[in-house]
Amino acid sequence: MWTICDGNTKGVLPGMTEAAAGCAAPLDQRLADHAAPVLACAPGLAGQPYQLSAAISLA
């Protein structure tokens, strides 16, 4: 599986490259995509911003 930026695999094809400035928006979107499902599985993380961030990053 091909990756760019910080390990993004969604829609990545062989030979694709991305400048550092172009990596921020896709990373933010991927993290946002995982936030709701993580909170659904672990609602106790809602008041724990550091732990929630870690769980979202892991997901």
FENTAVEN-V532031 format. One line per field, one symbol per residue. psi: psi as a letter, one per 20 degrees, with the letter a starting at -180 (. if undefined). Layout:
psi->???
//
This chain:
psi->pqqrckjpiojpqpiqrpqhhihgghggghghhigghghhhmhiihjnhghggggggg.
//
